[in-house]
Amino acid sequence: MTVNALEEHGFVPVALPESDREITGVYIGDLLSWVMGRAKSGDAWITIMSNINILAVAALADTACIIAAEDVEITEDIAKAAKEKGINILSFSGSAYDAAVLLYQML
């Protein structure tokens, strides 16, 4: 499944510079150092973190996308930087659990 397919299931695009990126797994976490060491390349990373550091973590872990759960606001500055760095970000109104369940059903 590709990142752009998430739009059909209630995920709202914030920045999709590489929307054709393949999602191969899911990782949920908010402790950035923990995510850096455990998320796998191709994972959809679900978090409630919204600061600029999420971009560095996503780049280091090579995640397919960041999903900001619970309507967490991603600022325009972060969205712009994500586009420049080739990092996909989507927003989701439900909980991290709800997002993970949807992704599990789609994978």
HUKA-V587027 format. One record per pair of residues at least 24 apart in sequence whose ideal C-beta (glycine too) atoms are under 10 Angstrom apart, sorted by the first residue. I is the first residue (numbers start at 1). J is the second residue. Records with the same first field share a line. If there is no record, write none. Layout:
BEGIN
I->J + J
END
This chain:
BEGIN
1->44 + 64 + 103 + 106 + 107
2->64 + 65 + 88
3->44 + 64 + 65 + 67 + 88 + 89 + 90
4->65 + 88 + 90
5->106
6->44 + 64 + 65 + 67 + 88 + 90 + 92 + 99 + 102 + 103 + 106
7->90
8->106
9->92 + 99 + 102 + 103 + 105 + 106
10->90 + 91 + 92 + 93 + 94 + 98 + 99 + 102
11->44 + 65 + 67 + 68 + 69 + 90 + 91 + 92 + 93 + 94 + 99 + 102 + 103
12->67 + 68 + 71 + 89 + 90 + 91 + 92 + 93
13->65 + 79 + 88 + 89 + 90 + 91
14->65 + 66 + 67 + 68 + 73 + 74 + 75 + 76 + 78 + 79 + 82 + 83 + 88 + 89 + 90 + 91
15->55 + 65 + 66 + 74 + 76 + 78 + 79 + 80 + 81 + 82 + 83 + 84 + 85 + 86 + 87 + 88 + 89 + 90
16->65 + 79 + 82 + 83 + 87 + 88 + 89 + 90
17->82 + 83 + 84 + 85 + 86 + 87 + 88 + 89
18->64 + 65 + 83 + 85 + 86 + 87 + 88
19->65 + 88 + 90
20->88
21->62 + 63 + 64 + 65 + 86 + 87 + 88
22->64
23->63 + 64 + 65 + 67 + 88 + 103 + 106 + 107
24->64 + 107
25->63 + 64 + 103 + 107
26->63 + 64 + 67 + 96 + 99 + 100 + 101 + 102 + 103 + 104 + 106 + 107
27->61 + 63 + 100
28->67 + 69 + 96 + 97 + 99 + 100 + 103
29->57 + 96
30->54 + 69 + 96
31->57
32->56 + 57 + 58 + 60 + 61
33->57
35->60 + 61 + 63 + 66
36->60 + 61
37->61
39->63
40->64
43->103
44->88 + 90 + 99 + 100 + 103 + 106 + 107
45->88 + 89
46->70 + 90 + 92 + 95 + 96 + 97 + 98 + 99 + 100 + 103
47->72 + 96 + 99
48->72 + 95 + 96
50->74 + 75 + 78 + 89 + 91
51->75 + 78
52->77 + 78 + 81 + 82
53->78
54->78 + 82 + 87 + 89
55->81 + 82 + 84 + 85 + 86 + 87 + 89
56->85 + 87
57->87
58->82 + 85 + 86 + 87 + 88 + 89
59->85 + 86 + 87
62->87
63->87 + 88
64->88
65->89 + 90
66->90 + 91
67->91 + 92 + 96 + 99 + 100 + 102 + 103
68->92 + 96 + 99
69->93 + 94 + 95 + 96 + 97 + 98 + 99 + 100
70->94 + 95 + 96 + 98 + 99
END
